[in-house]
Amino acid sequence: MKDINLIIKDVPAVVGVAARHIHTGKNYYNKADDIFFTASTLKIPLIFELYRQVDKGIINPMQRISVNDKSPGSGVLKDLSIGINPTIYDLATLMIIISDNTATDIIYKIIGKDNLHKTLLDLNLKSTHLPMTCKELLYSLYGVNTKDINEAIEIVKDKLSKGDVVLESDALSEDKSDVSSPNDMINLMEIIYKKELLTKKSSDIILDIMYRQQAKTIIPYFLPSNIKTFHKTGGVTSVRCDVGIVNGKSGPYSIAIMAKDVKDDKNIDLSLARISEAVYHFFN
């Protein structure tokens, strides 16, 4: 099996990896404390904060929410009728399993930016800053100025396909965009997996949703089909990530693979999936 470091060297991007066996503490780190753009892996802290507030009795996950605004990018809600009435739980599920940006921004608003940031501080996730909603990030990254959401959706789709970004945008500034580190991400995943700070019920709900992730092109791609993974992917132009827990043969391990300055968007998932495969063999 090829060495993890050599595989990372072959990836046309800056790559950070953190992986830790939950029972033994055995670990692998590469740029694990460096800052990386989260893309849609920001949705893991969001679902954690959502269920923290569920546990506090602040939010009822079965409450229905009327979808009266849309966000561009991934997901299906942007293509459905205004006024559709899913539960908060449904929105959280869509946010994770198909990375629905409209669902995400509704969840972001429900939990509140200040609450989210206080929780990140309380969890000592010092490298994680999430000031931008999906809509704000995509509008910034692709230079969207229109107030017509349907026009914005088409602009983002077109510019995303071409990789046409605003290089000086806030979305590409590590000081102003949504960022984290591989270490912060595995620390958060272990908190969820160990059921340390949320109730068992809420922790199990989050893990069940992450298990049903539909984008399987990185962490689980080369792993044996009987190995359970709980994870969330993320990606925009020049950024690709996957973060989760793998139930390996020797026991569970946390893993975060984060890439920026990606030079080959079309093949990046395959390259990062090779890292995941090597990490799996490292632990097993």
C-alpha positions as CSV (number, residue, x, y, z in Angstrom):
1,M,0.0,0.0,0.0
2,K,1.4,3.4,-1.0
3,D,2.5,5.7,1.8
4,I,-0.1,8.4,2.8
5,N,2.5,11.1,2.5
6,L,3.4,10.1,-1.1
7,I,-0.3,10.0,-2.1
8,I,-0.8,13.5,-0.7
9,K,2.2,14.7,-2.6
10,D,0.6,13.6,-5.9
11,V,-2.6,15.6,-5.2
12,P,-2.7,18.9,-7.3
13,A,-3.8,20.9,-4.2
14,V,-2.8,21.9,-0.7
15,V,-4.1,19.1,1.4
16,G,-4.7,18.8,5.1
17,V,-5.6,15.5,6.8
18,A,-6.4,14.6,10.4
19,A,-7.3,11.0,11.4
20,R,-7.5,9.5,14.8
21,H,-8.5,6.0,16.0
22,I,-11.2,6.6,18.7
23,H,-10.2,3.6,20.9
24,T,-6.4,3.6,20.6
25,G,-5.6,7.2,19.9
26,K,-3.3,6.2,17.0
27,N,-3.3,9.1,14.6
28,Y,-2.1,10.6,11.3
29,Y,-1.7,14.3,10.8
30,N,-0.7,16.4,7.7
31,K,-1.2,20.2,8.0
32,A,-3.9,19.3,10.5
33,D,-3.9,22.7,12.2
34,D,-3.7,24.7,9.0
35,I,-6.7,26.8,7.9
36,F,-8.9,25.4,5.1
37,F,-12.2,26.6,3.6
38,T,-15.0,24.5,4.8
39,A,-17.3,24.7,1.8
40,S,-20.3,22.5,2.8
41,T,-18.6,20.8,5.7
42,L,-19.7,23.9,7.6
43,K,-23.0,22.0,7.8
44,I,-21.6,19.7,10.5
45,P,-21.2,22.5,13.1
46,L,-24.7,23.7,12.1
47,I,-26.4,20.4,12.7
48,F,-24.5,20.1,16.0
49,E,-25.8,23.5,17.2
50,L,-29.3,22.7,15.9
51,Y,-29.5,19.6,18.1
52,R,-27.8,21.3,21.0
53,Q,-30.8,23.7,21.0
54,V,-33.2,20.8,20.5
55,D,-31.7,19.3,23.7
56,K,-32.2,22.6,25.5
57,G,-35.9,22.7,24.5
58,I,-35.3,25.8,22.4
59,I,-36.1,24.2,19.0
60,N,-38.7,21.5,18.2
61,P,-37.3,19.5,15.3
62,M,-40.8,18.5,14.2
63,Q,-41.9,22.2,13.7
64,R,-42.8,22.9,10.1
65,I,-41.1,25.8,8.4
66,S,-42.5,27.6,5.3
67,V,-39.7,27.9,2.7
68,N,-40.1,31.4,1.4
69,D,-36.5,32.1,0.2
70,K,-34.0,30.1,-1.8
71,S,-30.3,29.8,-2.0
72,P,-28.3,28.9,-5.1
73,G,-26.0,25.9,-5.5
74,S,-26.5,22.4,-4.4
75,G,-29.9,20.9,-3.3
76,V,-33.5,20.5,-4.5
77,L,-35.5,23.1,-2.5
78,K,-34.4,25.8,-4.9
79,D,-36.2,23.9,-7.7
80,L,-39.4,23.4,-5.7
81,S,-42.4,25.8,-5.1
82,I,-42.2,28.6,-2.6
83,G,-44.2,27.8,0.5
84,I,-43.3,24.1,0.8
85,N,-43.6,23.2,4.4
86,P,-40.9,20.7,5.7
87,T,-40.1,20.1,9.3
88,I,-36.8,21.4,10.8
89,Y,-35.7,17.7,10.9
90,D,-36.4,17.4,7.2
91,L,-34.3,20.5,6.5
92,A,-31.4,19.2,8.6
93,T,-31.6,15.9,6.6
94,L,-31.6,17.7,3.3
95,M,-28.7,19.9,4.5
96,I,-26.5,16.9,5.1
97,I,-27.5,14.1,2.7
98,I,-27.7,16.2,-0.5
99,S,-26.0,19.4,0.9
100,D,-29.1,21.5,0.2
101,N,-28.1,25.1,0.5
102,T,-31.6,26.5,0.9
103,A,-32.2,24.1,3.8
104,T,-28.8,25.1,5.3
105,D,-29.4,28.8,5.2
106,I,-32.8,28.3,6.9
107,I,-31.2,26.2,9.6
108,Y,-28.4,28.9,10.0
109,K,-31.1,31.5,10.6
110,I,-33.1,29.3,13.0
111,I,-30.1,28.6,15.2
112,G,-28.6,32.1,15.0
113,K,-25.1,33.2,14.1
114,D,-24.2,34.4,17.6
115,N,-25.3,31.1,19.1
116,L,-23.3,29.1,16.6
117,H,-20.1,31.2,17.2
118,K,-20.5,30.9,21.0
119,T,-20.8,27.1,20.7
120,L,-17.7,27.0,18.6
121,L,-15.8,28.9,21.2
122,D,-17.2,26.7,24.0
123,L,-16.0,23.6,22.1
124,N,-12.6,25.1,21.8
125,L,-12.7,24.9,18.0
126,K,-10.4,27.9,17.6
127,S,-9.8,27.5,13.9
128,T,-13.4,27.3,13.0
129,H,-15.2,30.6,11.9
130,L,-18.5,30.5,10.0
131,P,-19.6,34.0,9.3
132,M,-21.1,33.4,5.9
133,T,-24.3,31.6,4.8
134,C,-24.2,29.5,1.7
135,K,-25.9,32.3,-0.2
136,E,-23.5,34.9,1.0
137,L,-20.5,32.7,0.2
138,L,-21.7,31.9,-3.4
139,Y,-22.7,35.5,-4.1
140,S,-19.3,36.6,-3.0
141,L,-17.3,33.9,-4.8
142,Y,-19.1,34.2,-8.1
143,G,-19.8,38.0,-8.1
144,V,-23.6,37.8,-8.0
145,N,-25.3,41.2,-7.7
146,T,-28.9,40.5,-8.8
147,K,-31.8,40.6,-6.4
148,D,-33.7,38.0,-8.6
149,I,-33.0,34.7,-6.9
150,N,-33.9,32.7,-10.0
151,E,-31.3,34.7,-12.0
152,A,-28.8,34.2,-9.2
153,I,-29.3,30.5,-9.3
154,E,-28.5,30.4,-13.0
155,I,-25.5,32.7,-12.6
156,V,-24.0,30.5,-9.9
157,K,-24.7,27.3,-11.9
158,D,-22.9,28.8,-15.0
159,K,-19.9,30.2,-13.1
160,L,-19.5,27.1,-11.0
161,S,-19.3,25.0,-14.2
162,K,-16.7,27.3,-15.6
163,G,-14.7,27.8,-12.4
164,D,-15.2,31.6,-12.9
165,V,-14.5,33.1,-9.5
166,V,-13.9,36.6,-8.1
167,L,-10.3,36.1,-6.9
168,E,-10.4,39.1,-4.4
169,S,-13.8,38.0,-2.9
170,D,-14.5,37.6,0.8
171,A,-15.3,34.0,0.0
172,L,-11.6,33.4,-0.8
173,S,-10.3,35.3,2.2
174,E,-9.3,33.0,5.1
175,D,-10.1,36.0,7.4
176,K,-13.6,36.6,6.1
177,S,-14.9,33.2,4.8
178,D,-16.1,30.0,6.4
179,V,-13.0,28.2,7.6
180,S,-11.8,25.4,9.9
181,S,-9.0,22.9,10.3
182,P,-8.8,19.2,9.9
183,N,-8.1,18.9,13.7
184,D,-11.1,21.0,14.6
185,M,-13.3,18.9,12.3
186,I,-12.2,15.5,13.8
187,N,-12.6,16.9,17.3
188,L,-16.2,17.9,16.5
189,M,-16.9,14.5,14.9
190,E,-15.6,12.7,18.0
191,I,-17.8,14.8,20.3
192,I,-20.8,13.7,18.2
193,Y,-19.8,10.1,17.9
194,K,-18.9,9.7,21.6
195,K,-22.3,11.3,22.6
196,E,-20.3,13.6,25.0
197,L,-22.2,16.8,24.9
198,L,-25.5,16.1,23.2
199,T,-28.1,13.6,24.4
200,K,-27.8,10.0,23.1
201,K,-31.0,10.6,21.0
202,S,-29.7,13.7,19.3
203,S,-26.3,12.3,18.7
204,D,-27.8,9.2,17.2
205,I,-30.1,11.3,14.9
206,I,-27.1,13.3,13.6
207,L,-25.1,10.1,13.0
208,D,-28.1,8.5,11.2
209,I,-28.4,11.5,8.9
210,M,-24.7,11.5,8.2
211,Y,-24.8,7.8,7.5
212,R,-27.4,8.5,4.7
213,Q,-25.0,10.9,3.0
214,Q,-25.6,10.5,-0.8
215,A,-22.2,11.9,-2.0
216,K,-19.9,9.0,-1.6
217,T,-17.0,10.0,-3.9
218,I,-14.3,10.6,-1.3
219,I,-14.1,9.0,2.2
220,P,-16.1,5.8,1.5
221,Y,-15.3,5.4,-2.2
222,F,-12.5,2.9,-2.1
223,L,-13.4,1.3,1.3
224,P,-15.0,-2.2,1.6
225,S,-18.8,-2.0,1.0
226,N,-19.5,-3.4,4.5
227,I,-17.7,-0.5,6.3
228,K,-20.1,2.1,7.7
229,T,-19.2,5.8,7.2
230,F,-20.9,8.8,8.7
231,H,-19.7,11.9,6.8
232,K,-20.3,15.2,5.1
233,T,-18.6,16.4,1.9
234,G,-18.0,19.9,0.7
235,G,-16.8,21.6,-2.4
236,V,-16.8,24.8,-4.5
237,T,-14.3,26.0,-7.1
238,S,-10.7,25.1,-5.9
239,V,-12.0,23.6,-2.6
240,R,-12.9,20.0,-1.7
241,C,-13.4,18.4,1.7
242,D,-14.9,15.3,3.4
243,V,-15.2,14.9,7.1
244,G,-16.6,12.0,9.2
245,I,-16.3,8.8,11.1
246,V,-15.4,5.4,9.6
247,N,-16.3,2.2,11.5
248,G,-13.1,0.3,10.5
249,K,-12.4,-3.4,11.2
250,S,-10.2,-2.4,14.1
251,G,-12.7,0.1,15.5
252,P,-14.0,3.6,14.6
253,Y,-11.7,6.5,13.6
254,S,-12.4,10.1,12.8
255,I,-11.1,11.6,9.6
256,A,-11.0,15.0,7.9
257,I,-9.6,15.5,4.4
258,M,-9.5,19.2,3.4
259,A,-8.1,20.6,0.1
260,K,-7.7,24.1,-1.2
261,D,-6.0,25.7,-4.2
262,V,-7.2,22.7,-6.2
263,K,-5.7,22.7,-9.7
264,D,-7.8,19.8,-11.1
265,D,-11.4,20.0,-10.0
266,K,-12.6,17.1,-12.2
267,N,-10.3,14.5,-10.7
268,I,-9.8,15.8,-7.2
269,D,-12.4,13.4,-5.5
270,L,-10.5,10.4,-6.8
271,S,-7.2,11.8,-5.5
272,L,-8.7,12.5,-2.1
273,A,-10.4,9.1,-2.0
274,R,-6.9,7.4,-2.4
275,I,-5.9,9.3,0.8
276,S,-9.0,7.9,2.6
277,E,-8.1,4.4,1.4
278,A,-4.5,4.7,2.7
279,V,-5.8,6.0,6.0
280,Y,-8.1,3.0,6.3
281,H,-5.2,0.6,5.7
282,F,-3.1,2.6,8.2
283,F,-5.6,1.8,10.9
284,N,-6.6,-1.7,9.8
